[in-house]
């Protein structure tokens, strides 16, 4: 009997239609929806169903169903919620993965839905939710475990609970303390700070103090003394942590059980093979530390329910009630499940994403549910092209590798590569807030290992010489990413090679030399999505190389042909014309369409034969996965939970890889190495504080990751690899995150950075200012389709790029170039850092139209410009003062002229600053204080007084000069540094 959506409980009907999370709490054995504002709040006496719906880029929909059991929930309720989960899965098409989550032992995938943590509250439906807020705030002590997701557990508030291995959070009424054990990792401390922020916002309305206490600090430290005072004073902690009551049983091997009519029977076999699983039966796979349920595709809904109930009974009988359970359907097994078998055929996994998606939509539509947006048409998906996320107007340098030598290519040759050679390219382009760099290696299919090793070595030295600022890429012919083609724009691949190593190889192996000859016969296939990323690939000059979905260029001794397949578009033909101008410019051409070829055309191809006529599908982008890489000299064990792991030799080090679910930028820890798997390309991110000895192994890590293929996606060994260093992330990497560049520019380790953000009200402390973005004006960003595409700007050692001058440099240069006419001409207006900050997305304001100084600005600048008067000195008139100065003034020398020039520059800069201040917005004094509850944003923090209103400024700062100079010297200095008064 087929289970459909109308057979579900009414509260579950229509579930799984949109991407996101849906939660139901079980009340009297019935599911009740939990509102979004309460997501992440769990009670220890309740059970919950959590449905995560994910829409992939290829249009398919995936469901993960979790049922969460509180530590005080009943066994009957646990069995009931397991059955509801089976029914919901069947109604959604039977392809969902089901997880049994137990309080305190949740999977990392489940915890990632509710970052930074979940802190279950006491009580539940059965207790009537009588959660009365106590009159006095109750002090609580929590223990935090985890580097990527945090498991938080309340522990007894006692000194004996603390230890050196873990991180603890002490939550008091007025202050939150984080205690870092000496043996806890920096990553654990950093993640615990996220829990501190969560507690502060959730239970203190964001208003309380925060203190970090390091294990080992005595009473001399004020915050440490306050912390230990809450425990009755300092006392030594035990060397070993207290015994963990939640420790799981050790694994005694993998056992397979079949489930028929609610009874479990062991399956005897010498080795665990996929062939043991019968499509008409359900099975339980007991791995000791984890357990799986496998459901055959031909099993009934009753069989699946009975298996879930048998699994619950299995937990109780084996005294392992706190273990997790993962339930999978035949054809949709998880990677972890397949990894438990000695052999699992790659072709056995059934991939029906679109078919399953349509099935879900049909089921929902029968119930009157709106399915608009759930089914994606093929026409819309075919138009989706991957975006390059890289500027195409930068500077390009290309070298061809010949043994240990780099040969710089001329501009006309830098996009023409040979399949038997290796190349290094360096590309510089304007980013959002700085100049970006990319250094890459390109390996032809026929290139030899000797040239490849030389290319990698030279490229690595180039990156090192540039202080690891550039992103580094390893690219193979035929697997080039979209960024590469945008950089090259008109890329041509020729057969053969020019390097000495390639020629030596083909000579020793007696291989015919097929290197491209412009006077011989050659066939090129043209492809690309537009003028910004078009390419021509030389292929074997035979008719079987043709395809109806492409355009081709064929030339012989004195004849050039073009051939357009019946499935090509006008855009494809335009690209062919552009490439023709690069391969055979100014040559007469004979155009052919498929089906109307001449005899001469077929003769050049060796005769007419059958060739493909179907439309070639392009590989689209798949979902991205983030992995953390750590090293250990110890033997590896299978990780608890849903981790992907690898044990391989890497200079006598073991490499451990863990998947980060629902990742964000904050998951990138500066002490670690991370791999971002996008299926079509791999990014290896290296933190600033990674051990320098491990940095040379980064490329090898990416290669081993591809080789072991953790997600079992059949990754090609030629998949492009990018190496990205922290603080220099290119936009085609940051696009996978909600990126804040100021975080990657901070100093300190992960804990210090997050502590700085937490104590500085969420404002990252930058390690260095942002760099200016150079302007590349000689290369048009918009191609002119009327003319063949050509590269109009290249970089060479003898051609220096002209960079913009700063205003200070212009003023200084104007003085020394001609002192007499310094003020007769105004340097061109530049966008100062201050103006850039106030107007981040607009042009620089016209400085000539800025209003004169306001009265308040004039008052505050005049306050400090004149010298202090003496107590006996009588005020003199301006005319007498000027006469005296002129009479006593000595004849100016060259040194005094320079001093006058510099003084004039200083005065001009103060005038410019005052004019700039006259245009600044004004704010009340309360918004400009450092301890303001609602501080003004987008202001220069070092000049807060410039934003005061006239009345506020007069009240806070205005006084007569005599009053000012009667103040003590320290107070004068403090007033001059008026920012300190805030």
C-alpha positions in Angstrom: 0.0 0.0 0.0 1.4 3.4 -1.0 1.4 6.0 1.8 0.6 9.5 0.5 0.4 13.0 2.0 -3.4 12.8 2.8 -2.7 9.8 5.1 -0.5 12.0 7.3 -1.5 13.8 10.4 -3.0 17.1 9.4 -0.1 19.0 11.1 2.4 17.3 8.8 0.5 17.8 5.5 2.2 20.1 3.1 5.6 19.7 4.8 8.8 19.8 2.7 7.5 22.2 0.0 10.0 25.0 0.7 13.7 25.1 1.5 14.3 25.6 5.2 13.6 24.0 8.6 10.2 22.9 10.0 9.8 21.6 13.5 6.9 19.8 15.3 6.7 19.0 19.0 4.9 15.8 20.1 2.0 16.5 22.4 -0.2 13.6 23.5 1.3 11.6 20.7 0.3 14.2 18.1 2.7 16.6 16.2 2.2 20.3 16.9 4.0 22.9 14.7 6.6 25.0 16.5 6.7 28.6 15.4 9.9 29.9 13.8 10.7 32.2 16.7 10.9 29.2 19.0 13.2 27.1 16.7 16.2 25.9 18.7 14.3 25.8 22.0 14.0 22.2 23.2 12.6 20.8 26.5 14.2 17.8 28.1 10.8 16.1 28.6 9.7 16.3 25.0 10.3 14.8 21.6 10.5 16.7 18.3 10.5 16.1 14.6 12.8 18.4 12.6 12.6 18.5 8.8 15.3 20.1 6.7 14.4 20.7 3.1 17.3 21.6 0.7 16.9 22.6 -3.0 20.1 21.8 -4.9 21.4 23.9 -7.7 20.5 21.2 -10.3 16.9 21.6 -9.3 16.4 18.5 -7.1 15.0 18.6 -3.6 16.6 16.7 -0.7 15.0 16.0 2.7 16.7 15.2 6.1 14.3 14.2 8.9 15.5 14.2 12.5 13.6 13.1 15.5 15.0 14.5 18.8 14.5 12.7 22.1 14.9 14.7 25.3 16.6 12.9 28.2 13.3 12.8 30.2 11.0 11.8 27.3 9.2 8.4 27.6 10.0 5.2 25.6 6.4 5.2 24.3 6.8 8.7 22.9 10.2 7.7 21.3 8.5 4.8 19.5 5.6 7.0 18.4 7.8 9.7 17.0 9.9 7.1 15.1 6.8 5.8 13.4 5.7 9.4 12.5 9.1 9.9 10.9 8.7 6.9 8.7 5.2 8.1 7.6 6.5 11.5 6.7 9.4 10.1 4.8 7.1 7.8 2.7 4.8 10.8 2.0 7.8 12.8 0.7 8.8 10.0 -1.7 10.8 7.7 0.5 14.2 9.3 -0.4 14.8 11.2 2.9 17.6 10.3 5.3 16.2 9.8 8.9 18.3 10.5 12.0 17.6 9.6 15.6 18.9 12.4 17.8 19.4 11.9 21.5 19.9 14.9 23.9 23.6 15.4 24.5 24.6 13.1 21.6 23.2 14.9 18.6 24.9 14.6 15.2 26.9 17.6 14.0 24.6 18.0 11.1 21.6 18.5 13.5 23.5 20.9 15.7 24.6 22.9 12.6 20.9 23.9 12.1 20.9 25.8 15.4 24.2 27.5 15.6 25.9 28.3 17.8 24.3 25.8 20.2 21.1 24.4 21.7 20.6 24.5 25.5 17.6 22.3 26.4 15.4 23.6 29.2 14.0 21.5 32.0 10.3 20.5 31.7 8.0 19.5 28.9 4.4 19.0 27.9 3.7 16.4 30.5 4.8 18.9 33.3 2.5 21.6 32.0 5.3 23.9 31.0 5.3 25.5 34.5 8.6 27.3 33.9 8.3 30.0 36.5 11.0 32.6 36.3 12.8 32.7 39.7 12.9 36.0 41.6 16.7 35.7 41.7 18.9 34.9 38.7 20.1 31.4 39.0 23.9 30.9 38.5 24.6 28.1 36.0 27.7 26.3 34.9 28.0 24.8 31.4 30.6 22.6 29.8 31.4 23.2 26.0 32.8 20.5 23.7 33.5 20.8 20.0 35.7 22.6 17.5 33.1 23.0 14.7 29.8 22.7 16.5 29.4 23.0 20.2 27.7 20.6 22.5 26.6 22.5 25.6 25.6 20.7 28.8 24.7 22.1 32.2 26.9 20.6 35.0 26.9 21.1 38.8 28.1 24.5 39.9 31.0 23.2 41.9 34.8 23.7 41.7 35.2 19.9 41.4 33.4 20.0 38.1 36.2 22.1 36.4 39.1 20.5 34.7 42.1 21.4 32.5 40.8 19.7 29.3 37.5 21.5 28.7 36.0 25.0 28.3 33.4 26.1 30.9 30.9 29.0 30.9 29.8 30.4 34.2 26.6 32.4 33.8 25.9 34.8 36.7 23.3 37.6 37.0 25.7 40.4 36.0 28.6 38.7 34.3 29.4 35.7 32.1 32.8 34.0 32.6 34.5 31.7 30.2 37.0 29.4 31.8 39.6 27.9 29.4 41.3 24.8 30.5 45.0 24.7 29.8 44.7 21.7 27.5 41.7 23.0 25.6 42.3 23.9 22.0 42.1 27.4 20.6 39.3 26.4 18.3 37.2 25.1 21.2 37.7 28.4 23.1 36.7 30.4 20.0 33.5 28.3 19.5 32.6 28.6 23.2 32.7 32.4 22.8 29.8 32.1 20.3 27.9 30.3 23.1 28.8 33.2 25.5 27.3 35.6 22.9 24.2 33.4 22.6 23.7 33.4 26.4 24.2 37.1 26.7 21.6 37.9 24.0 19.1 35.2 25.0 19.1 35.4 28.8 20.5 38.9 29.5 18.9 40.9 26.7 22.5 41.7 25.5 23.3 43.6 28.7 26.0 42.1 30.8 29.8 42.0 31.2 32.0 39.3 29.7 35.3 38.0 31.1 37.7 35.3 29.8 39.6 33.4 32.5 42.7 31.4 31.6 43.4 28.3 33.6 46.5 28.9 35.7 45.9 32.6 36.5 45.8 33.2 40.2 44.1 35.8 42.3 46.4 38.5 41.1 44.3 38.8 38.0 41.1 40.8 38.9 38.7 38.8 36.7 40.3 35.5 37.7 40.0 36.5 41.3 36.3 37.3 40.9 35.7 34.0 39.1 37.4 31.9 41.8 35.6 33.9 44.5 32.3 32.6 43.2 33.6 29.0 43.9 34.7 29.9 47.4 38.3 30.6 46.5 41.0 29.1 44.4 42.1 25.4 44.7 44.1 23.1 42.4 42.0 21.3 39.8 42.2 17.5 39.3 44.7 16.4 36.6 42.1 14.2 34.9 38.5 15.1 34.2 35.7 13.4 36.0 34.3 10.2 34.5 31.9 10.9 31.7 28.5 9.3 32.4 27.5 9.7 28.8 30.4 7.7 27.3 29.2 5.2 24.7 30.0 1.6 24.5 33.1 0.5 22.6 32.6 -1.0 19.1 33.0 -4.8 18.9 32.8 -5.0 15.1 30.1 -4.5 12.5 27.1 -6.8 12.5 24.2 -7.1 10.0 20.7 -8.1 11.0 17.6 -8.7 8.8 14.2 -7.6 10.1 11.2 -9.6 9.1 7.8 -9.4 10.9 9.4 -7.4 13.7 12.1 -10.0 14.5 15.8 -9.5 14.0 18.0 -12.3 12.7 21.8 -12.0 12.2 23.1 -12.3 8.7 26.1 -14.6 8.5 28.8 -13.6 6.0 32.6 -13.7 5.8 32.7 -10.1 4.5 30.2 -7.3 4.2 29.2 -6.9 0.6 26.4 -4.9 -1.0 25.0 -8.1 -2.5 23.8 -9.2 1.0 21.1 -6.6 1.0 17.7 -7.8 -0.5 15.4 -5.2 -1.9 12.4 -6.9 -0.3 13.8 -6.8 3.2 14.8 -4.1 5.8 18.1 -4.5 7.7 19.8 -3.1 10.8 23.6 -2.5 10.6 25.1 -2.3 14.0 28.5 -0.6 14.0 28.9 -0.4 17.8 29.3 3.4 18.0 26.5 4.0 15.5 23.6 2.2 13.9 21.9 2.2 10.5 18.6 1.0 9.1 18.5 0.1 5.4 15.1 -0.2 3.7 14.7 -2.1 0.4 12.8 -0.3 -2.3 10.2 -3.0 -2.5 9.4 -3.0 1.2 6.0 -1.8 2.5 5.3 1.0 4.9 4.4 -1.5 7.6 7.8 -3.3 7.2 9.6 0.1 7.6 7.5 0.9 10.7 8.3 -2.5 12.2 12.0 -2.0 11.5 12.0 1.4 13.3 10.3 -0.1 16.3 12.7 -3.0 16.3 15.6 -0.6 16.2 14.3 1.2 19.3 13.9 -2.1 21.1 17.4 -3.0 19.9 18.8 0.1 21.7 17.0 -0.7 24.9 18.1 -4.3 25.0 21.7 -3.5 24.2 21.9 -0.9 26.9 22.8 1.8 24.4 19.8 4.1 24.4 21.9 7.2 23.7 23.3 6.1 20.4 22.2 7.7 17.1 20.4 5.9 14.3 20.5 6.7 10.6 17.8 5.3 8.3 18.4 5.2 4.5 16.5 4.0 1.5 17.9 1.7 -1.1 19.5 3.8 -3.9 19.9 6.8 -1.6 22.5 5.6 0.9 24.7 8.0 2.7 28.4 8.0 2.2 29.0 6.8 5.7 26.7 3.9 5.2 28.4 2.8 2.0 31.8 3.2 3.7 30.9 0.4 6.1 30.9 -2.2 3.3 34.0 -3.9 2.0 32.8 -3.2 -1.6 30.1 -1.0 -2.9 29.6 -0.8 -6.7 29.7 2.8 -7.9 26.9 2.2 -10.4 24.5 0.8 -7.7 23.5 4.2 -6.4 20.3 5.3 -8.1 20.4 9.0 -9.2 16.9 10.2 -9.9 16.9 13.8 -8.5 14.5 15.3 -11.0 12.2 12.2 -11.1 12.0 12.2 -7.3 11.4 15.9 -7.3 8.5 15.6 -9.6 7.1 12.8 -7.5 7.1 14.9 -4.4 5.4 17.8 -6.4 2.7 15.4 -7.7 2.0 14.2 -4.2 1.7 17.7 -2.8 -0.4 18.8 -5.8 -3.0 16.1 -5.1 -3.5 17.7 -1.7 -4.1 21.1 -3.2 -0.7 22.4 -2.2 0.9 25.1 -4.3 3.9 23.5 -6.0 5.0 26.6 -7.9 8.8 26.9 -7.8 9.3 23.3 -6.7 9.6 21.9 -10.3 12.2 23.6 -12.4 11.8 23.4 -16.2 14.6 22.1 -18.3 14.5 25.3 -20.5 15.3 27.5 -17.5 18.1 25.3 -16.2 19.7 25.1 -19.6 20.2 28.9 -19.7 22.0 29.0 -16.3 25.7 29.5 -16.9 28.2 29.5 -14.1 29.4 33.0 -13.2 33.1 33.8 -13.2 33.2 36.2 -10.2 36.4 37.7 -11.5 37.2 40.9 -13.2 38.2 40.5 -16.9 40.0 43.9 -17.2 43.3 43.0 -15.4 46.9 42.4 -16.4 48.1 39.1 -17.7 51.5 37.5 -17.9 52.2 34.0 -19.3 55.3 31.9 -19.2 56.0 28.6 -21.1 58.0 26.1 -19.1 61.1 24.6 -20.8 63.0 22.4 -18.3 64.0 24.8 -15.5 63.4 27.9 -17.5 60.4 30.3 -17.8 59.9 31.8 -21.2 57.8 34.9 -21.2 55.3 35.0 -24.0 54.4 38.0 -26.1 51.0 39.5 -25.9 49.8 38.0 -29.1 50.9 34.5 -28.0 49.9 34.4 -24.4 46.5 32.8 -25.0 47.8 30.1 -27.4 48.8 26.9 -25.5 50.2 23.6 -26.7 48.8 20.4 -25.3 52.3 19.0 -24.8 53.6 21.9 -22.7 53.1 23.4 -19.2 52.4 27.1 -18.5 52.4 29.6 -15.6 50.1 32.6 -15.7 49.9 35.6 -13.3 46.8 37.7 -13.4 46.3 40.9 -11.5 42.8 42.6 -11.4 40.9 45.1 -9.3 38.9 43.5 -6.5 36.2 45.1 -4.3 38.6 46.7 -1.9 42.0 45.8 -3.1 44.1 44.5 -6.0 43.7 40.8 -6.4 46.3 38.3 -7.8 46.1 34.8 -9.2 49.1 32.7 -10.0 48.2 29.4 -11.9 49.7 26.5 -13.6 48.2 24.9 -16.7 49.1 21.3 -17.7 48.5 20.1 -21.2 47.2 16.5 -21.6 50.4 15.5 -23.4 52.8 17.3 -21.1 55.5 15.3 -19.3 56.0 15.0 -15.5 59.3 16.8 -15.6 57.7 20.0 -16.9 54.8 19.7 -14.5 57.1 19.5 -11.5 59.1 22.5 -12.7 55.9 24.5 -13.2 54.6 23.8 -9.7 57.9 24.6 -8.1 58.3 27.9 -10.0 54.7 29.0 -9.4 55.1 28.3 -5.6 58.2 30.4 -5.5 56.4 33.2 -7.3 53.6 33.1 -4.7 56.1 33.0 -1.8 57.9 36.0 -3.3 54.7 37.9 -3.2 54.2 37.1 0.5 51.5 34.5 -0.3 49.0 37.2 -1.4 48.0 35.6 -4.7 45.5 32.7 -4.9 47.2 29.8 -6.6 45.6 27.5 -9.1 46.4 24.1 -10.6 44.6 23.5 -13.8 44.5 20.7 -16.3 43.6 20.8 -20.0 40.0 20.0 -20.6 39.0 20.8 -16.9 39.5 24.5 -17.0 37.2 26.5 -14.8 35.1 29.5 -16.0 37.6 31.9 -14.3 40.4 30.7 -16.5 38.5 31.4 -19.8 37.4 34.8 -18.6 41.1 35.7 -18.0 42.2 34.3 -21.3 39.1 35.5 -23.2 40.1 33.9 -26.5 41.9 30.7 -25.7 43.4 28.3 -28.3 44.8 24.9 -27.6 47.1 23.4 -30.2 48.2 19.8 -30.5 51.8 18.8 -29.7 54.4 20.8 -27.8 57.5 23.0 -28.0 59.4 22.2 -24.9 62.6 20.1 -25.0 61.2 17.6 -22.5 58.2 16.9 -24.7 60.3 16.5 -27.8 62.7 14.2 -25.9 59.7 12.1 -24.7 58.2 11.5 -28.1 61.6 10.7 -29.6 62.4 8.1 -26.9 59.0 6.5 -27.2 58.9 6.8 -31.0 55.6 8.7 -30.9 54.7 10.7 -34.1 55.1 14.5 -33.6 51.6 16.0 -34.1 52.6 19.6 -33.2 50.4 22.1 -34.9 51.6 23.3 -38.3 49.9 26.4 -39.6 50.5 25.3 -43.2 49.2 21.8 -42.7 45.7 20.3 -42.1 44.1 21.2 -38.8 40.6 21.0 -37.3 39.4 23.2 -34.4 36.3 22.9 -32.4 34.9 26.3 -31.2 33.0 26.6 -27.9 32.2 29.1 -25.2 29.4 31.1 -23.7 30.3 34.5 -25.1 33.1 36.8 -26.3 34.5 36.9 -22.7 35.3 33.2 -22.6 35.5 31.6 -26.0 38.0 28.9 -26.9 39.1 26.8 -29.9 40.6 23.3 -29.4 42.5 21.5 -32.1 41.3 18.0 -32.4 42.1 15.1 -34.7 41.3 16.1 -38.3 38.8 13.3 -39.0 35.1 13.5 -39.7 34.3 11.5 -36.5 35.4 14.6 -34.5 32.5 16.6 -35.8 29.3 17.1 -33.7 26.1 18.8 -34.6 26.2 21.0 -31.5 29.4 22.8 -32.3 31.0 25.0 -34.9 34.4 24.1 -36.5 37.3 25.7 -38.3 39.2 23.5 -40.8 42.2 24.6 -42.8 44.5 22.9 -45.2 47.5 24.0 -47.3 45.7 27.0 -48.9 42.0 26.6 -48.0 40.0 27.5 -44.9 36.5 26.1 -44.2 34.0 26.8 -41.5 31.4 24.2 -40.5 28.3 24.9 -38.4 26.2 22.0 -36.9 22.4 22.0 -37.1 22.1 22.4 -33.4 24.3 25.5 -33.1 22.9 29.0 -32.6 23.8 32.4 -34.0 25.9 33.1 -30.9 27.9 30.0 -31.6 28.5 31.1 -35.1 29.6 34.5 -34.0 32.2 33.0 -31.7 33.5 30.9 -34.6 33.9 34.1 -36.7 35.9 35.7 -33.8 38.2 32.7 -33.4 38.7 32.6 -37.2 40.3 36.1 -37.0 42.8 34.7 -34.5 43.6 31.4 -36.2 43.5 32.4 -39.9 43.2 36.2 -40.2 42.8 37.7 -43.6 42.3 34.3 -45.3 39.5 33.6 -47.8 37.0 31.3 -46.2 34.4 28.8 -47.5 31.4 28.5 -45.1 29.6 25.2 -44.8 26.5 24.2 -43.0 25.8 20.6 -41.9 24.4 18.7 -44.8 25.7 20.9 -47.5 29.5 20.1 -47.4 31.7 20.1 -50.5 33.8 17.1 -51.6 37.0 19.0 -50.8 35.9 19.5 -47.2 35.4 15.7 -46.7 38.7 15.0 -48.5 40.6 17.1 -45.9 39.0 15.0 -43.2 39.8 11.7 -44.8 36.3 11.0 -46.0 32.8 11.2 -44.7 31.8 8.9 -41.8 29.2 8.9 -39.0 29.6 11.5 -36.2 27.6 12.4 -33.1 24.5 14.6 -33.5 23.2 14.9 -30.0 23.3 18.0 -27.9 26.3 17.9 -25.5 25.3 18.7 -21.9 27.6 20.9 -19.9 28.5 20.1 -16.3 26.8 22.6 -14.0 27.7 23.7 -10.5 26.8 21.3 -7.7 26.3 22.0 -4.0 29.5 22.9 -2.1 30.9 21.1 0.9 33.4 22.4 3.5 35.9 20.2 5.1 38.4 20.8 8.0 41.8 19.2 7.8 43.8 18.4 10.9 47.0 16.4 11.4 47.9 13.7 13.9 50.7 11.2 14.4 48.3 8.8 16.1 46.4 6.0 14.4 43.0 7.2 13.2 39.7 5.8 14.3 36.3 6.1 12.5 34.8 9.4 13.7 31.6 9.4 15.7 28.8 11.1 13.8 28.6 11.9 10.1 32.2 12.7 9.3 34.2 12.1 6.2 37.8 11.0 7.0 41.0 10.0 5.3 44.1 8.3 6.6 47.0 8.7 4.2 50.7 9.3 4.3 51.7 12.9 4.2 55.3 13.2 5.4 54.7 10.7 8.2 51.5 12.7 9.2 48.0 11.4 9.3 45.4 13.6 7.7 41.9 13.8 9.2 39.1 15.4 7.2 35.8 16.4 8.8 32.8 17.9 7.0 31.4 21.2 8.2 27.7 21.3 7.8 25.8 24.6 7.0 29.2 26.4 7.0 29.7 30.1 7.4 32.8 32.4 7.3 33.1 32.0 11.1 33.9 28.3 10.6 37.2 29.2 8.9 39.7 29.0 11.9 43.0 30.7 11.3 44.9 27.7 12.8 43.4 25.2 10.4 43.3 24.1 6.8 39.9 23.8 5.1 38.8 22.3 1.8 35.8 23.7 -0.1 34.5 21.0 -2.4 32.4 22.5 -5.3 32.6 19.2 -7.3 33.8 21.1 -10.4 36.7 22.7 -8.5 38.4 22.4 -5.1 39.5 25.3 -2.8 42.1 24.7 -0.1 42.0 27.5 2.4 45.0 28.1 4.6 44.8 30.1 7.8 47.5 32.6 8.8 48.5 30.7 11.8 48.8 27.2 10.3 52.1 25.6 11.1 54.6 26.8 8.4 55.9 23.2 8.0 52.5 22.1 6.8 52.0 24.9 4.2 54.2 23.2 1.5 51.9 20.2 1.7 48.8 22.2 0.9 48.6 21.2 -2.8 49.3 17.5 -1.9 46.3 17.7 0.6 44.0 18.9 -2.2 45.3 16.1 -4.5 44.8 13.4 -1.9 41.3 14.8 -1.1 40.4 14.3 -4.8 42.0 10.9 -5.0 40.0 9.6 -2.0 36.8 11.2 -3.2 35.1 11.4 0.3 31.7 12.2 -1.1 32.0 9.4 -3.7 31.1 11.9 -6.5 33.6 10.3 -8.9 35.8 13.4 -8.9 38.3 13.5 -11.7 41.9 13.6 -10.8 42.2 16.7 -13.1 39.7 18.7 -11.0 41.0 22.3 -10.7 42.6 23.1 -7.3 42.9 26.6 -5.8 45.1 27.4 -2.9 43.7 30.4 -1.0 45.4 32.1 2.0 43.6 33.9 4.8 43.3 37.6 4.2 43.7 37.3 0.4 40.5 35.4 -0.5 39.4 36.1 -4.1 35.8 36.9 -4.9 35.3 33.5 -6.7 36.0 31.9 -3.3 34.1 34.4 -1.0 30.9 34.0 -3.1 30.2 30.8 -1.2 29.9 32.7 2.0 28.3 35.8 3.4 31.7 37.5 3.5 33.0 40.2 5.8 36.5 41.1 4.6 37.3 42.9 7.9 37.2 39.6 9.8 39.9 38.0 7.6 42.1 41.0 8.2 42.1 40.7 12.0 45.2 39.8 14.0 45.5 37.1 16.7 44.3 33.5 16.9 40.7 32.5 16.5 39.9 33.0 20.2 41.6 36.4 20.4 39.7 37.6 17.3 36.3 36.5 18.5 36.9 37.9 22.0 37.9 41.2 20.4 34.7 41.3 18.4 32.6 40.3 21.4 34.1 42.9 23.7 34.2 45.6 21.0 30.4 45.3 20.3 30.8 43.2 17.2 33.2 45.5 15.4 36.3 43.6 14.0 39.7 45.1 14.8 41.6 45.4 11.6 45.2 44.4 11.3 45.9 46.5 8.4 44.1 49.2 6.3 42.5 48.3 3.0 44.5 48.8 -0.1 43.6 51.2 -2.9 42.2 49.6 -6.0 44.1 50.5 -9.2 42.1 51.6 -12.2 42.6 49.6 -15.4 41.2 51.9 -18.0 42.8 50.6 -21.2 40.9 47.3 -21.3 37.2 47.7 -21.9 34.9 45.7 -19.7 32.1 45.6 -22.3 33.2 43.9 -25.5 32.4 45.4 -28.8 30.7 42.7 -30.8 31.2 44.5 -34.1 35.0 43.9 -33.9 37.0 40.8 -33.1 37.9 40.5 -29.5 41.5 41.4 -28.7 43.5 42.0 -25.6 44.3 45.7 -25.4 46.4 45.7 -22.2 49.2 43.4 -21.1 51.8 43.7 -18.5 55.5 43.5 -19.1 58.5 44.2 -16.9 59.4 47.4 -18.8 55.9 48.8 -18.6 55.0 50.1 -15.2 51.4 50.6 -14.3 50.4 54.2 -13.4 48.9 54.4 -10.0 46.8 57.2 -8.5 48.5 59.8 -6.4 47.3 60.7 -2.9 46.2 64.3 -2.1 49.2 64.7 0.2 51.6 63.6 -2.5 50.1 66.0 -5.0 50.4 68.9 -2.6 54.0 68.1 -1.8 54.9 67.6 -5.4 53.3 70.9 -6.3 55.4 72.8 -3.8 58.7 71.4 -4.9 58.0 71.6 -8.6 57.3 75.3 -8.5 57.1 77.1 -5.1 56.1 80.4 -6.6 52.9 79.1 -8.2 51.9 76.5 -5.6 48.5 78.1 -4.9 47.7 79.1 -8.4 46.5 75.7 -9.5 44.5 73.0 -7.6 45.5 69.4 -7.9 42.7 67.1 -9.2 40.3 66.1 -6.5 40.9 62.7 -5.1 38.7 60.5 -3.0 40.1 60.6 0.5 39.7 57.6 2.8 37.3 59.6 4.9 35.1 60.5 1.9 35.3 56.9 0.6 34.0 55.7 4.0 31.1 58.2 4.0 30.2 57.6 0.4 31.2 54.0 -0.2 29.2 53.5 -3.4 29.3 57.0 -4.9 31.6 59.2 -6.7 33.8 61.7 -4.8 32.1 64.9 -4.0 33.1 68.0 -5.9 35.4 69.8 -3.5 35.0 73.1 -5.2 31.3 73.2 -4.3 31.7 72.4 -0.6 30.3 75.1 1.6 32.7 77.3 3.6 33.5 76.5 7.3 30.6 76.6 9.6 30.7 78.7 12.8 31.2 75.6 14.9 34.0 74.3 12.8 35.7 77.6 12.8 35.5 77.9 16.5 36.9 74.5 17.2 39.8 74.8 14.8 40.7 78.3 15.9 40.9 77.1 19.5 44.2 75.4 19.0 45.8 77.2 16.1 47.2 80.4 17.8 50.1 80.4 20.3 49.1 80.8 24.0 49.1 84.4 25.3 51.2 85.4 28.3 49.5 86.8 31.4 51.0 90.3 31.0 50.6 90.5 27.3 48.0 93.0 26.1 46.0 92.3 23.0 47.4 94.1 19.9 45.8 95.0 16.7 46.3 92.9 13.6 48.0 95.8 11.8 50.6 96.4 14.5 51.3 92.7 14.8 51.9 92.3 11.1 54.2 95.4 11.0 56.3 94.0 13.8 56.6 90.6 12.2 57.6 92.2 8.9 60.3 94.4 10.5 61.8 91.5 12.5 61.5 88.9 9.8 65.0 87.8 8.5 65.8 87.3 4.9 64.3 83.9 3.8 66.8 81.1 3.1 66.4 77.9 1.1 65.7 76.0 4.4 63.1 78.6 5.5 61.4 78.4 2.1 61.1 74.6 2.5 59.7 75.1 6.0 57.3 77.7 4.7 56.2 75.4 2.0 55.7 72.5 4.4 53.8 74.8 6.7 51.6 76.0 3.8 50.9 72.3 3.0 49.9 71.8 6.6 47.6 74.8 6.6 46.0 73.7 3.3 45.5 70.2 4.7 43.8 71.7 7.7 41.6 73.9 5.5 40.7 70.8 3.4 39.9 68.9 6.6 37.7 71.7 7.9 35.9 71.9 4.5 35.4 68.2 4.7 34.0 68.5 8.2 31.5 71.1 7.2 29.8 68.5 5.0 29.8 65.8 7.6 26.5 64.7 9.1 25.8 65.6 12.8 24.7 63.4 15.6 23.7 63.9 19.3 26.4 63.6 21.9 24.8 60.4 23.3 25.3 58.6 20.0 29.0 59.4 19.7 30.1 58.1 23.1 32.0 54.8 23.1 29.6 53.3 25.6 26.5 54.4 23.7 23.8 51.8 23.5 23.0 52.9 19.9 26.3 54.2 18.5 26.4 56.2 15.3 27.6 54.1 12.3 29.8 54.8 9.3 31.9 57.5 11.1 35.6 58.1 11.6 36.0 56.9 15.2 39.2 59.0 15.6 37.4 62.3 14.9 34.1 62.0 16.8 34.0 65.6 17.8 33.7 66.5 14.1 30.2 65.1 14.0 28.8 67.0 17.0 26.1 69.6 16.5 27.0 73.2 17.1 25.1 73.3 20.4 26.7 70.1 21.7 30.2 71.2 20.6 29.8 74.5 22.4 28.6 72.9 25.5 31.4 70.3 25.6 34.4 72.1 24.3 34.0 75.9 23.7 36.0 78.2 26.0 38.1 81.2 25.7 41.8 80.9 24.9 42.8 82.3 28.3 40.5 79.7 30.1 42.1 77.0 28.0 45.7 77.9 28.8 45.0 78.3 32.5 44.2 74.5 32.6 46.9 72.1 33.6 49.1 70.8 30.8 47.7 67.3 31.0 44.2 68.7 30.7 45.2 70.8 27.7 46.5 67.7 25.9 43.4 65.8 26.8 41.2 68.5 25.3 43.4 68.6 22.2 42.8 64.9 21.9 39.1 65.5 22.2 38.3 62.0 21.2 39.4 60.9 24.6 36.5 62.8 26.2 34.1 60.4 24.5 
